[in-house]
Amino acid sequence: NAGVTQTPKFQVLKTGQSMTLQCAQDMNHEYMSWYRQDPGMGLRLIHYSVGAGITDQGEVPNGYNVSRSTTEDFPLRLLSAAPSQTSVYFCASRPRDLGYTFGSGTRLTVV
Amino acid sequence: RKEVEQDPGPFNVPEGATVAFNCTYSNSASQSFFWYRQDCRKEPKLLMSVYSSGNEDGRFTAQLNRASQYISLLIRDSKLSDSATYLCVVNMNTGFQKLVFGTGTRLLVSP
């Protein structure tokens, strides 16, 4: 099992550009989430999904879209990148009652 | 009041020492709890779940105090490799069973 695979690992964007962060898991987990981590602020939930076709907003959803067409994949789309979106992004998946397995993260810089 | 609070530290301890971290949570209906470890510039990794009766995994002991709404992590015989940030995670037991992360406690173990 590969676990949770995130791509790319690093990305630099110009303000206004769009891009998609990819996330895939091979553990057949129901729940998947995207977090961003900024210094001193901990992990903040962007969007989450409780199954294929079902997504919802977390605490910081503005500027991001998600979709979940399959159990395995949960891409995060930045619509129009802003410097405030410079962060480390983690995708995570879990079964219903257990803890998360995280991907290795994407370090995004918006200039 | 924050949903999950941790002392950010750092806790500086010598090798071989015993160190304990506490984490308080606000939602008395929370049902499941976890400790994660995060190394610098890496993803969080599940260290252990926390059970009502307390549980131990080698040098690590986790305890839950529902009356006072806190969980604790005790590390005995600290190793240099234990240096990391320890994240407390609480399942808020809402419809999505939202997992809320504390901002972490940093541990530095010195020779």
Interface residues (C-beta under 8 A of the other chain):
Chain A: Y31 S33 Y35 G40 M41 G42 L43 L45 Y48 V50 D56 F90 R94 R96 D97 L98 G99 Y100 T101 F102 G103 S104 G105
Chain B: S32 F34 Y36 K42 E43 P44 K45 L46 S49 L87 V89 F96 Q97 K98 L99 F101 G102 T103 G104
